[in-house]
Amino acid sequence: MSQSASIHVGETNGYSWIRICGKGDVFLAPTLKKLTEKLLSSSTNTAPKLVVDMEECSGMDSTFMGTLASLAIKLKGMANACFQLCGVTKNNKDSLEELGLDSLIEINPADAEWSDNCQKVRSELNQWSLDKKPPVDRDLILETHKTLGELSEKNKIEFTPVIETLEQNL
């Protein structure tokens, strides 16, 4: 995990809120996956609402973006679920759009129910406990790159060498 990366969590107005601080990378992705699985499994709501706050996210690698894509696909399969990103910087938005994630996830929705309460919500979040330096999760890396490859022909061409290399080494 990035030295300065952290995740903060909370609930507000029926939304589970996850704030990414630092770089979203191959080390932070397993924690994000584990956290969202926990939130979704413990939710009594059959239509989960999730906001990932990226105002303090300094950048993302493909494994992290693939984790977001996998989560978005999972939530799309749930009736009336909602998955939104807020505070996405121009650079991060460009990266997400480049890989086609804007077709899966609402990015900086202007009319979001929570938009007037962002600062208040951020001030009430609690830090999620992170593993010191988790081992690289090769299965997750492979899974997320396959997910990204399935989003477009361009991604398929770009990520096929990565996927093939990972499959040979697993």
C-alpha positions in Angstrom: 0.0 0.0 0.0 1.1 3.5 -0.6 2.9 4.9 2.4 0.3 7.7 2.9 -2.8 5.9 1.7 -5.8 5.7 3.9 -9.5 4.9 3.7 -12.2 6.6 5.8 -15.7 5.3 6.1 -19.1 6.3 7.3 -22.9 6.3 6.7 -25.0 9.2 5.7 -28.6 9.5 4.5 -28.7 5.8 3.6 -25.3 5.9 1.7 -22.2 4.0 2.6 -19.4 6.5 2.2 -15.7 5.5 1.4 -13.1 8.2 1.2 -9.8 7.4 -0.5 -6.8 9.5 0.7 -3.5 9.0 -1.2 -2.9 6.8 -4.2 -5.4 4.2 -5.2 -3.0 1.4 -6.2 -2.4 -2.4 -6.3 -1.8 -2.3 -2.5 -5.0 -0.4 -1.6 -7.3 -2.3 -4.0 -7.6 -5.5 -1.9 -8.6 -3.3 1.1 -11.2 -1.5 -0.9 -12.5 -4.8 -2.2 -12.6 -6.3 1.3 -14.3 -3.2 2.7 -17.0 -3.0 0.0 -17.7 -6.8 0.4 -18.2 -6.2 4.1 -20.4 -3.2 3.6 -22.5 -5.0 1.0 -22.8 -8.2 3.1 -23.8 -6.4 6.2 -26.3 -4.1 4.6 -29.9 -4.9 5.3 -30.8 -2.7 2.4 -31.4 -4.7 -0.8 -30.6 -1.6 -2.9 -27.2 -0.5 -1.6 -26.1 3.1 -2.1 -22.3 3.6 -2.3 -20.3 6.8 -2.7 -16.5 6.7 -3.1 -15.1 10.1 -2.3 -11.9 10.7 -4.3 -11.2 14.3 -3.5 -7.9 13.3 -1.7 -7.0 10.5 -4.2 -3.7 11.5 -5.7 -3.9 9.0 -8.5 -4.9 5.5 -9.5 -3.3 2.5 -11.2 -5.1 0.0 -13.4 -5.7 -2.5 -10.6 -7.5 0.1 -8.4 -9.6 1.2 -11.4 -10.4 -2.4 -12.2 -11.5 -2.9 -8.6 -13.9 0.1 -9.0 -15.1 -1.4 -12.3 -15.7 -4.8 -10.7 -17.6 -3.2 -7.9 -19.7 -1.2 -10.4 -20.6 -4.3 -12.3 -21.6 -6.1 -9.2 -23.8 -3.2 -8.1 -25.4 -2.9 -11.5 -26.6 -6.5 -11.0 -28.5 -5.3 -7.9 -31.9 -3.7 -8.4 -32.0 0.0 -7.5 -28.4 0.0 -6.3 -26.4 3.3 -6.6 -22.7 3.7 -7.1 -21.2 7.2 -7.4 -17.8 8.8 -7.2 -17.4 12.3 -5.9 -14.6 14.8 -5.7 -12.9 13.2 -8.7 -10.1 15.5 -10.0 -9.6 16.2 -13.7 -6.7 13.8 -13.9 -8.5 11.0 -12.2 -11.6 11.6 -14.3 -9.6 11.5 -17.5 -8.1 8.2 -16.4 -11.5 6.7 -15.5 -13.0 7.9 -18.8 -10.0 6.6 -20.8 -10.8 3.1 -19.6 -14.5 3.5 -20.0 -15.5 3.5 -16.3 -17.7 6.5 -16.8 -20.2 4.2 -18.5 -20.4 2.1 -15.3 -20.1 4.7 -12.5 -21.7 8.2 -12.0 -18.7 10.6 -11.7 -19.2 13.8 -9.8 -23.0 13.8 -10.2 -24.3 17.3 -9.8 -27.7 16.3 -8.6 -26.7 13.7 -6.0 -28.7 13.6 -2.8 -25.6 14.1 -0.7 -24.0 16.9 -2.7 -25.0 19.6 -0.3 -23.5 17.7 2.7 -20.1 16.6 1.4 -18.0 18.6 3.8 -20.1 17.6 6.8 -20.0 13.9 5.8 -16.2 14.1 5.3 -15.7 15.5 8.8 -17.6 12.7 10.4 -15.9 9.7 8.7 -13.8 7.2 10.6 -10.4 5.8 9.5 -10.7 2.2 8.3 -7.9 -0.1 9.7 -5.5 -1.1 6.9 -3.1 -3.9 6.8 0.5 -2.6 7.2 1.8 -3.9 3.8 -0.5 -6.6 2.4 1.0 -9.0 0.0 0.3 -8.3 -3.7 -2.9 -10.1 -4.6 -2.1 -11.6 -8.0 -5.6 -13.1 -8.4 -7.1 -9.7 -7.8 -4.7 -8.1 -10.3 -5.7 -10.7 -12.9 -9.4 -10.4 -12.2 -9.4 -6.6 -12.4 -7.4 -6.5 -15.6 -9.8 -9.0 -17.2 -12.7 -6.8 -16.1 -11.0 -3.7 -17.7 -10.3 -5.7 -20.9 -14.0 -6.6 -21.2 -15.1 -2.9 -21.2 -13.8 -2.1 -24.7 -11.8 -3.4 -27.6 -9.1 -0.7 -26.9 -8.8 -2.0 -23.3 -8.7 -5.6 -24.5 -5.7 -4.8 -26.7 -4.0 -2.8 -24.0 -4.5 -5.4 -21.2 -4.1 -8.7 -23.1 -0.3 -8.8 -22.5 -0.8 -8.1 -18.8 -3.5 -10.8 -18.5 -1.4 -13.4 -20.4 1.6 -12.7 -18.3 -0.3 -13.0 -15.1 -2.0 -16.2 -16.2 1.4 -17.7 -17.0 2.8 -16.8 -13.7 -0.1 -17.9 -11.4 
